[in-house]
Amino acid sequence: MTDKRIVLSTAGSEDEARKIAHHLVEQRLAACVNIVPQIESIYRWQGNVESSREWLLVIKTSADKFARVRDAIRELHSYDIPECIALAVEDGSPDYLKWIIDSVE
């Protein structure tokens, strides 16, 4: 297991996704953010089943930066409860994992 994390979040527009991604990389909270355009999300919200077009953010960071990533997403996001889920990276290319750390330090 490594100390690297993949953080997943969604945004309601391309502009919002780009704003969050740029902030995270500029502030060295993420090494990279992939934006996957126009996914369809089906979810339960306030007792109803809803469907929305969203943009998926795949954020590469480290465990020690996760709290700041979570806080930045909460601050920049338009949703009442933005998605922010961290997944542990079990293993990976040593050079790529080093690049993540070098990028967020």
Secondary structure as UniProt FT lines:
FT   STRAND          4..11
FT   HELIX           14..26
FT   TURN            27..28
FT   STRAND          32..45
FT   TURN            46..47
FT   STRAND          48..62
FT   HELIX           63..65
FT   HELIX           66..76
FT   STRAND          85..88
FT   HELIX           94..104
//
